Amino acid sequence: MSLKRLVIVLVFTALASVARSTGQIPVLQIEQMVDPTTFFTKGSGQSPESAAVKILLRGQPKPERPIDLVFILDRSASTNLATVKKIALEFLHHLSEGDRIGLVVLAERAETLLSLSEDRAQAYQLIESLTRGKQTALGEALAVALDELLQNGRPDALRAIVLPSDGNNLVGRLPLPEAQRAGTHQIPIYAVGISSNLNRTALSRIAAASGGSFFGAYSANVYESIFKRLGREAVARHLRLTVTLPAIFIFEGAFEPAQVRRGAQGATVLEWSFPVVVQGETRTVAFQIGARQAGAFLLGAGSLLEYRDLKNKLQREPIPPVALKIEKINKPPLAAFRFSPELPRLNDRVCFDARESKDPDGKIIQYAWDWESDGTFDAVLKEPRVCRVFDVTGSFNVTLRVTDEDGATAQVTRSFSIHLLPGVTAPVAVAIPTARFTFHPTTPNAGEPVSFDASESRSGNGEIVQYEWDWDGDGTFDERGTIPQVQHTFSDSGPRTVVLRVTNSQQKSATFSQQLVIIGRVPFGFKLETLATAQLSGGELGWEPWLRYYTRDGRVTDEDLRDAATRFGIGVYVPGTRYLLMQQDLETLNHLNQIYKLGKTLNISAAEAKGYRAFGSEVSGLGQIYLHEKILNQPLALATPPLLIYREQKLVAVRYVAFSTEEGRLFGLSVHRWPKAGDAFVLTVWLIPNPNGPFAP
């Protein structure tokens, strides 16, 4: 299955008619992304079972000059740390591509937490992880911030310092001389009061001495005013984004919390509010969805963006719907029924009740009854109950076939007898045969013969004269014979429905079906030595720059996962690239993280306890292969590596094996892209730094 990324970009009408010096008019742009646009229902057991939705609000045009901004984080005991974090994150959201931010933290001392950097994801995490300190070294913090801008600031950038604080200075050098030094270098300080015990005089003097501004309290107007001084015009104010998810979708959480409420007809309504979007800013809303049912659906119908333009006029713009395809791996239903009375007599009304039949992932829509088990269904109903009168005596086999809403079927046959009251004579029914078969092995492999035995079938009256086999459940009987034993080889893995029809000498027939799962274990004749010694060939496993960043030290840690989730949520590039992470990239990193943790705990003793055994001798340049027993006597599963590679008692790599291109994907890589060893597809994941990449053969 191909998973595609859909990007819809709408450029809305101009929000203001005042031309900037560039001759361009400020506009708001909305971009909606869904990744992937095809996924599976929840509980299907297939990947992916969810999709990531991003809505990006962009203020255009691109600014003429970048910003180098140092933000001072006052974590002293006299300030409200939650307010400091809130202001810092707001400023972070309003930065544009090409802007840089530095972080200086102050309490009893001051230090640079982050040198000027475009890495907003790292800044986001550092701000969120901030903890409370004690005293206030305000002058020291100003000195550190100013030195950072003087030493590392760009000559073409607009340089500034933002200082949310109470204005008190308890230790270290005095703040006013540092503010005067900032003014000398034309680096304004924008001071924001954030405490009830506010030293307004100190903050006012600091701002004035630097050529900046003082704001007595924090509000949306504060950062709009500051950004305007830095050449960033507001393009929209008082924005409210409302997203309506129809009832079939499951809201699984948002990176930036949303107000969640119930809408009409079971819909989920999400709402975000933003005070302002400025020129150059990209405000990202990211959330995760799953689906309850399969089908083709529109996401975004009824969603709306409202805002005030620069003339304070209310604008309403619909979010264009995105077509999504939800797929489902249908689980077959279970057929079961009862009948009453349990000992029916001639001309009794016998009622059959199939309400015990179940469908694990949907509902049953059809109940078909074959009163003679001859393969012809005499009554096809939507309701599970039916009654009939039997006017002949004898033994009867009744077959029920149920069909679910996705077309999957299951059937069951039960036997009973119609008896006579004493002294009453009546016609005797011709006994109908009963079809049954067993097969061996119970978990057959593709390419190996499977033995079928229909000896348990019963003829009724006379003898069974013909056994017919339908190997793929398509209604056509592919093989006929007069003996109950037969062999058949299935070439491909996957589920197969096999149907047997038996016919007796009175030309009465009965059918029976079972589902087999043909597994992709080691094919007949394949030599396991190939997996350990063969030079892998082929495959299209690229080592993308974004993946190189996260696997540079041969491991993906929990910290790496948090970093990736942050970049995904706020829509910023992976360092050193122009790449925005997608949902499937997060899944790949999560798998690599689990493998890294496996490598830390799975020494050779632990591996042997889990069923791994050394295979052959150590291979030069590779290591000692440990093979999982399941590759011999259990189905292969992509979720668990069947091969481990050790060097000097240390796990250095794991290998996954598949024998069919239909077996799925792992780490975002479809099996058909994996390198090959003979007829096997082999994916190697390295737990040590590899210059050729984590998936190098």
Phi, psi and omega in degrees: 000135180265125178259120185248152179256126183255128179235124178242126181240126175241127174260115185278170179297158182299142180267346180210153182257003180277117182283141175274178182296337179283347184088358180262151181259135179300133178224162174251136182238138177241135179232128179243132181231137174234128184220114354272170178271353174234124178209179187256159177293156177297137180084003181286340184081003180253158180242139000273155177253010180207169178224153177257133178246132176234135172237122183247128176254119186244132173268121183244155006274178179294137181298154180286322183233145177282169179244137166249108187240129172253125181254126179265122182260103180275105181252020180293163186296339185273357181247163177270105186296324179299322179291321178301314179297317182299314180296316181299317181292325176297314178298323180297319179297326186276354179288153182255165173300131183098341174287155176234149177231141172240151181238127173241128182252140180226143168209246176287346172214171182237144178205157177279119178273326179212120174291160183311125188206150172275357185280085182291332179295318178295318178299319180301313182293320180295320179295315182296329184273003184296138177239162186285143175249208184240267187281179186240117176251070188294316180297321178297319180296318178297321179295316180295316180297316181295318178299321179298316180290321181290325184274324188241354180291150181271141182295334181268001184265154170277118185259142181200161175236134175249128186231093169276121188196171173267355176086000181274146179227115187251335181221158174083192184291163182283144183284328187298315177301325178291324176294321178294323176296321177297319179297322178300324182265011178056046175244100183289147174249125178255108185262135181234123179283132184224025182218150175289335177262061191271132174267083185296323183297315182296314182292323178296317181292322178298312181296315183295319182295333183266350185086016180261210183220153176246134177240122187289341179208157183275134173201175179297329180295336183296303184286335174295319179294318180295314181294328176296321177294337179264016174085017181248107181282142172291140177249341178201147180231157175052055182278140174225119180254120180243121180245127179253120178258116177304162188300336182286343181267148178249122176279122186250008177122157181231149178294313174258118189308142179245156167281127186243131176214164179275137177251192180291147175056038175078009180289156173252128182249125179250142182219133175235145177233139178226133181294321186201150168238127183254166179303131179090344182282147168236108179265123187249132170246122182232132177212164186246140177228151168239183182222143181271334184217160183275160177141185176256128185223160174254129175253125178118345178297127182090355177279152190211142171247124177242144179198168174255129179278185185291347174262012180066023178268133181289127178244141176233122181234124177290148173273122184296137181291151179244130180282125178240147176243119180254124182252160185220134170268105189285129174269133184293154179283175176243126181263133177202147176206159173241163173221154178213145359292160183287336177237074185290150177246171182306132178068009170292149173274109183262124182252134181247132186233114183255023182291346175284348176294141184225154170237117187294340183226030179177218179220155178274133183245352182212138177236117182246133185243128174248104188288341182243001183052039179260009180092353177254121182272117189277335181223123178241114191231161174267341181261152185278353184246143178204149179231153174204161180252131178260119185257012173227155178266167178132187179263138183233141170248118180252129180249133174250131172241125178250147180232131179269178186293346178257007175094355179286147183233161172208152180216159181215147179238134176233149182250147172203170182234144173261123184254162178259148167289152181303135177084000182254135175249151181199161176300149178257130181290145173289125184293136180266140178292165177238129181260135175209151171207156172239166178216156181214136359287159183286340173238076187289153178263149172297138178086358179245143182293142177245132181266129178246139183226116181257024184295338180281354176295149181239145189273342189076245172264143178081213182230156173283126184250349181206136174244125180239139186236129173250108189280342183235012174065026183265005179093352178255126180276117190273338186216138180231149178195175181250359177244153188282348183259141178203157176239147176213145179246128177263127186279333185240155176280163178125175180286143178224135174259119180253130182243132175249134171237126177248145180230132180264180185290347174266013177064028172263139185238158173214151180237159178207140180226152174218153176258132175250148172247110179276121188259162183261049175287189181300120181296158179301128177089353180285135181265121183297336178303333180301321182294328184269332190242339187290146172282119182291145183222161176073198181088155182231054186266097178278157177248091185293149180304323180294323179288327176301322180298317185275344181245020186297333179252018175080014181205156174240111185267173175299325178296322176297320179297317179296319179298315180296319180296323179293314179298319179296316185292322183260000173071050177240157185291153166291134183308137179080005181225174169244045187245130174260126183297146176247170182302316182294335176292320177297321178296319178299314180296323179296318177298316180296325176298317180294322177294320178300316179294324176299317181297331181286335187249341189265078172284179186297321179297317179294323179295316179297324178294335180269002176105011177270143180227142177298137183235115179069192180264169182296137181266126182300132178081354180238294179141190179270124180276131169246125187254135179281141182300334184296337180292345178261322189225015175220160176297141174289138177232130183294340184288342183233128182288130177276348180232138174239145180240122181245143169229127179051047177068009181247133178288119184249341181198157172234153180230136175254147185230138174220153180240008178213140179291347182274001187281359171116211183215156179213140184057029181076008184248118177294147183305323184294346178270350185289154170296163184240149170234099188065235179268002183262145171264128187231124177248119179259132177241117184272138177257007176235156179304131181231120182298342180263002176111161184291342181248021181297142180302000000 
